[in-house]
Amino acid sequence: MLSEGPVEAAPAIVPSEEGWTSPVQRAMLPDMPPTPDLPLVLRQLDAAAMRSRTLAATRAALFDAAFTLLGCHRAACMLAPVNSDGAWSMVIREHDGSTTERAEIPSPAMLFGRPGLASAPWTGEAWALGSIWPSRDADAAVAAWPIEVEEETLAVLVVQWPEGGTTTAERAADGRQLAEHAALPFGTVLRFEELEAVGTGAMRAVARMVDAVSPWTMGRSERVAAWAVELGRRLGLSRRDLRHLELGGLVHDIGKLGIPTAVLDKVGPLTTAERDLIRSHPDLGVQRLAAIPGFAPLLPMVRHHHELLDGSGYPLGLKDDEIPLLVRILTVADVFDAMRSDRAYRPGLDTDALIGVLRSGSGSRFDARVVEVLLALIEEGWEP
Ligand SMILES: [Fe+2]
């Protein structure tokens, strides 16, 4: 027979001066250390943000820090628009690791009912965040801190505690420190991405100028760059190498600027002088780019994108491993796009013929691993 003694009341989930340490809270958040160490968490945030300077990685590190330090079970990062006409966006992460992205959310300044966020943290209940917040746990405690650089709010960290929980002065202070600490990595990565976008935009403008020398090459450099990046991505290249591939793809034919269209698009056999002129475009490209700081990693792609593994390419007739991997990738992307495109002097090849050329050149003229990946991309119908 079962005992009918008094039922032991479940321990309350309440914050204490030491943090969230009740047995129930630990059971709900088994990964949370009983006494989070603020300096340690902030160091971990720094280290994670340094490892991968991307917005996604920095945001993920901020979420990790919020879960560890604040004991929340939901965290969100609202991100300010890049320009004044844009809308805020938000990524929400649940304690189980699942994430939700929301575009076009209202400005948090409006949500909080005041023009600025300078006096944050804002604390309240989840329902006050309205339709942008998941509707469950409407009574749960929520707090938000702005992530600010030079008096500009770049992002807002929002956290929600388990139902029945509330924030404490200690947690509010920890959240403020976390948001203040996140300002440096967020500011750095957002500025970096902004500069990268400006740089890519400028390179795309150059690519369009290069391709506009002939109606037959419109959009070509951007397509070659996109194919090269996808090949490199599937070959497992680093983010830095992929960036170089993208830029190298965009400017690889810059040496063609200045070569007469009548020669580039000539129908019929080229004279020796005309052939030499066309074959000078890699060196001309290097001459144009060599003086620009930061372009050094692109120069091998500009100079050698017509080299072939068997030594039959130009300008130097390099062979096999003398040709760097990024160049070998770009060469395959370049040849592939050229073969499938119509020209003044010949129509583009159909898919079967393209596959035949790639297979016959695999391992002899073209890098076999790169060709293998390209054939898989063709098979799945991938297009930029
Ligand atoms: Fe070229």
Residues whose N, C-alpha, C, O or C-beta is under 5 A from the ligand:
A	BS01	LIG	H252 D253
